Amino acid sequence: MADTKREIERKYEATTDTTVPDLARVPGVARVLDAGTADLDAVYYDTPGLRLAAHSVTLRRRTGGADAGWHLKLPVSPGVRDEIAAPLGDDVPDDLAALVRARTRGDTLAPVVRLRSSRDVRHLVDDDGTLLAELSTDTVHAQRLTDGGATATWTEIEVELADGGDPALLDAVDKRLRKAGIRPAASPSKLARALAETGTPPPAPRPAEPDGTAGDHVLAYLRAQTDKLLAHDAGLRRGEPDALHDLRVTARRLRSALRGQRKVLDRAATDRVTRELRWLGRELGADRDREVLDARLRAALDTVPRTLQLGPVRGRLKRWSTAHSAGARGHLLEVLDSDRYLALLDRLDALLTDPPLRPAAAKSPKKVLAKAVRKDHARVAARIERALSLDPGPDRDAALHEARKAAKRARYGAELAAPALGRPARRLAGEMKALQRLLGDHQDSVVARRALRELAVQANGAGESSFTWGLLYAREEAEAAARERELPDVWARARGRGLPG
């Protein structure tokens, strides 16, 4: 994968007459050094419908300056982006194109804007000469490469934190600049401003916060989760440690919302999306479950005294793990590049663009969402009570697993409703999370015992001692029994958090 850095910066409005105040008076800054000027020439790429710009993603090919090359910038939070760089070349690098495939959906990436900038650079350094931040004053000439080739010119100031710097420095610089009458830029990026001033801008950002009706709340939640799905897609492709887990959980949240809000959204239109989210969850789940199981077995083996590790147990576990994880990453990327996955993303967009709202969507969110939360809670109660009525064994294990899935759905439903219902929903979500965690530990033990039995059989067949695997199996049985003993008390607390009415 290409090189990545975290970019933390602030942008400000300026004119050719703007005077930057003395920033050596900012706490922590000892000197401001003139770092010269640079002429930059950047061509920004996007789809015909500006899909990247609509998600605040920028892809450019830039010459001039110290970092000539291809740059892809992915938003993290306001003023914070991850910049992925690739060597200069004529065509969009395959690595960068893959990172935005969930957003481009197969549309062609082509030049849309050219920005030529004259950059005056100053370095803010401490007493030791260590770079704290870079301040640049850019005179920008923008040319639209589509829609008639309109142009625009402006000046702006940009302050970028040095790698590993303290973000509090940007606050101190901001205070100094504002005191001098310099105000934050209205546009989040040069590209956004260029598009707005030279022709048709990208589609307006979708509402981030719920407002008004039950339908507004549900759609705001679905939009937020869809945006997270796209972000985690890029994270998984980049190999981020928790991206697979996060992507899987986001797919579950979307599916749970569509299933749980059938009074708000017409299931005739959403059931296909729900089925496809289930498919995605299964495809992602196998590899994630192997990750969790492998970590659990390794951690368990680490607790066994060396004198009780009979036979080549670590080698056996390593070979078993390798066999079960072979080709896992390749499979994940195949899923993310598949037509089926991209079609699912298109369906989510279509659902949000033209939502299939039912009459209840126009009603008060407190009434509609509370009813859905109570229904989810009742489902958990029924499954817990059934599980507790069974004797310990495979049937109870299966029933507890079903209760876990119901608790997860109830948790997500309560989180969706929390902006409208407030503290009662947040507290219920917290109790459902605790219940889900306990039942998850129990299910992990069930799965671990299956794996330990398989390892024991393999070891025995190879003429190795199976003692250690049996020891770990017995420990997992004890862990599962302990979780079952804890369940009535945890459920009593969760049951008491049900919404009134």
Buried (B, 14 or more C-beta within 10 A) or exposed (E): EBEBEEBBBBBBBBEEEBEBBEBEEBEBBBEBEEBEEBEBBBBBBBBEBBBBBBBBBBBBBBEBBEEBBBBBBBBEEEBEBBBBBBEEEEEBBEBBBBBBBBBBBEBEBEEBBBBBBBBBBBBBBEEEEEBBBBBBBBBBBBBBBBEEEEEBEBBBBBBBBBEEBEEEBBEBBBEBBEEEEBEBBEBBBBBBBBBBBBBEBBEEEBEEEBEEBBBBBBBBBBBBBBBBBBBBBBBBBBEBEEBBBBBBBBBBBBBBBBBBBBBBBBBEBBEBBBEBBBBBBEBBBBBBBBBBBBEBBEEBBEEBEEEEBBBBBEEBBEEBBEEBBEEBBEBBEEBBEEEEBBEBBEBBEEBEEEBBBBEBBBBEBBEBBBBBBBBBBEBBBEBBEBBBEBEEEEEBBBBBBBBBBBBBBBBBBBBBBBBBBEEBBBBBBBBBBBBBBBBBBBBBBBBBBEBBBEBBEBBEEEEBBBBBBBBBBEBBBEBBEBBBEEBEEBBEEBBEBBBEE
